[in-house]
Amino acid sequence: MVTPDGVTNGPGAALAVAGTATAAHGSYVGVNAIGDILENSQGFSSKGSGGSPEGSAKSTGAGSQRWSQKTTKDGAPHKKPGPKPDGPHNDKIEEIIQRETDAGNTHVGGGVYRKTPEVTIETRGGVKDTRRTDATFVDRNGNTYHYNVGQSNKRPGAEKGGVDPIKRERDALDDIRGADENIEFEAYD
Amino acid sequence: MKKEIRLFLGEDDESVLVEMLSEECDRIDRQSNIEWKFIFGTQHIQLLPSQRSGKIVTVGRIAIWTQDSSDDSRRAESSFKKAKKHIELEYCRNLLVRNLKIADSRGTSKNVWLGKNLKNDLTIGGVELRQSKNGSIVFELATSNAG
């Protein structure tokens, strides 16, 4: 459904025009038609739609990657190297994104199923100069906050729920908090 | 393609980017002034504009993450590359970054771009560039070769 009156401020306000239009897939849409194609949809909320609006959001990420074209000596296809797109780490991130967006916050970064790259944070003076958080949100007051997901030690720790992140996760949290950024940790193991 | 370009945008800088990305997308999804999503079929380009709070301007970004080689991905990637080219030609990235809480933490920041309209405001001291509203990371124009 096209609702061209969705934009009320910012640069889009000046560009919004009345009327409705369906933007043809692949066709050229002029600048003056921005209002016509502006859709004030529910975005990535999966409530009632059974998941991401893109349908195939849980993609393997293989695409045209070289590893996906190769086989082992036995003829079996190679498994994706590096982080697995549907492992427990990503499932936990997806769970957090769902929870936070359901609470009315805006998801702006992270989450392989959402096709939104992680947000990079400068952490000058920390163990590393930059960090990328697993999920980033903006709350209703415009404040940005982040989540990292990782492994934890069995002993009780100081993070939410008494969780004790493993060292590399603790380092990341310390770096990010050292830049006065708001971050929480959740374990997936 | 998985890319993120971090940038500081003035209002005019944002308008130009929005127009550019609007030209080829199917539709725009904008639920608040926090985020623009330019939809290309099953793919999208995200634009997080800089937020302004008094003199403080926070870092924004444009980002893309296509995970296949479909037509939609190709169109989104092509549009993203055009925007990237525009940024490389029109913006400057001669910024220094430092953590206000840590002495001697100043260093160059080669991966954050400054919109040309915002640069004028920065030069006359009208704005302060920060990573986030309450964060301690600040960006400053390098004094020499600032263009």
Boltz contact constraints between the chains, C-beta under 6 A:
constraints:
  - contact:
      token1: [A, 7]
      token2: [B, 30]
      max_distance: 6.0
  - contact:
      token1: [A, 9]
      token2: [B, 33]
      max_distance: 6.0
  - contact:
      token1: [A, 10]
      token2: [B, 33]
      max_distance: 6.0
  - contact:
      token1: [A, 11]
      token2: [B, 14]
      max_distance: 6.0
  - contact:
      token1: [A, 11]
      token2: [B, 15]
      max_distance: 6.0
  - contact:
      token1: [A, 11]
      token2: [B, 18]
      max_distance: 6.0
  - contact:
      token1: [A, 23]
      token2: [B, 26]
      max_distance: 6.0
  - contact:
      token1: [A, 23]
      token2: [B, 27]
      max_distance: 6.0
  - contact:
      token1: [A, 25]
      token2: [B, 41]
      max_distance: 6.0
  - contact:
      token1: [A, 31]
      token2: [B, 19]
      max_distance: 6.0
  - contact:
      token1: [A, 34]
      token2: [B, 22]
      max_distance: 6.0
  - contact:
      token1: [A, 37]
      token2: [B, 27]
      max_distance: 6.0
  - contact:
      token1: [A, 38]
      token2: [B, 28]
      max_distance: 6.0
  - contact:
      token1: [A, 39]
      token2: [B, 27]
      max_distance: 6.0
  - contact:
      token1: [A, 39]
      token2: [B, 29]
      max_distance: 6.0
  - contact:
      token1: [A, 41]
      token2: [B, 29]
      max_distance: 6.0
  - contact:
      token1: [A, 43]
      token2: [B, 29]
      max_distance: 6.0
  - contact:
      token1: [A, 43]
      token2: [B, 31]
      max_distance: 6.0
  - contact:
      token1: [A, 54]
      token2: [B, 42]
      max_distance: 6.0
  - contact:
      token1: [A, 59]
      token2: [B, 67]
      max_distance: 6.0
  - contact:
      token1: [A, 61]
      token2: [B, 67]
      max_distance: 6.0
  - contact:
      token1: [A, 63]
      token2: [B, 68]
      max_distance: 6.0
  - contact:
      token1: [A, 63]
      token2: [B, 69]
      max_distance: 6.0
  - contact:
      token1: [A, 64]
      token2: [B, 69]
      max_distance: 6.0
  - contact:
      token1: [A, 106]
      token2: [B, 34]
      max_distance: 6.0
  - contact:
      token1: [A, 108]
      token2: [B, 35]
      max_distance: 6.0
  - contact:
      token1: [A, 108]
      token2: [B, 48]
      max_distance: 6.0
  - contact:
      token1: [A, 115]
      token2: [B, 65]
      max_distance: 6.0
  - contact:
      token1: [A, 116]
      token2: [B, 46]
      max_distance: 6.0
  - contact:
      token1: [A, 117]
      token2: [B, 2]
      max_distance: 6.0
  - contact:
      token1: [A, 117]
      token2: [B, 4]
      max_distance: 6.0
  - contact:
      token1: [A, 117]
      token2: [B, 63]
      max_distance: 6.0
  - contact:
      token1: [A, 117]
      token2: [B, 65]
      max_distance: 6.0
  - contact:
      token1: [A, 122]
      token2: [B, 97]
      max_distance: 6.0
  - contact:
      token1: [A, 122]
      token2: [B, 131]
      max_distance: 6.0
  - contact:
      token1: [A, 122]
      token2: [B, 137]
      max_distance: 6.0
  - contact:
      token1: [A, 124]
      token2: [B, 97]
      max_distance: 6.0
  - contact:
      token1: [A, 124]
      token2: [B, 98]
      max_distance: 6.0
  - contact:
      token1: [A, 124]
      token2: [B, 99]
      max_distance: 6.0
  - contact:
      token1: [A, 124]
      token2: [B, 105]
      max_distance: 6.0
  - contact:
      token1: [A, 125]
      token2: [B, 99]
      max_distance: 6.0
  - contact:
      token1: [A, 125]
      token2: [B, 102]
      max_distance: 6.0
  - contact:
      token1: [A, 125]
      token2: [B, 105]
      max_distance: 6.0
  - contact:
      token1: [A, 138]
      token2: [B, 34]
      max_distance: 6.0
  - contact:
      token1: [A, 144]
      token2: [B, 132]
      max_distance: 6.0
  - contact:
      token1: [A, 179]
      token2: [B, 99]
      max_distance: 6.0
  - contact:
      token1: [A, 179]
      token2: [B, 135]
      max_distance: 6.0
  - contact:
      token1: [A, 179]
      token2: [B, 136]
      max_distance: 6.0
  - contact:
      token1: [A, 179]
      token2: [B, 137]
      max_distance: 6.0
  - contact:
      token1: [A, 180]
      token2: [B, 135]
      max_distance: 6.0
  - contact:
      token1: [A, 180]
      token2: [B, 136]
      max_distance: 6.0
  - contact:
      token1: [A, 181]
      token2: [B, 135]
      max_distance: 6.0
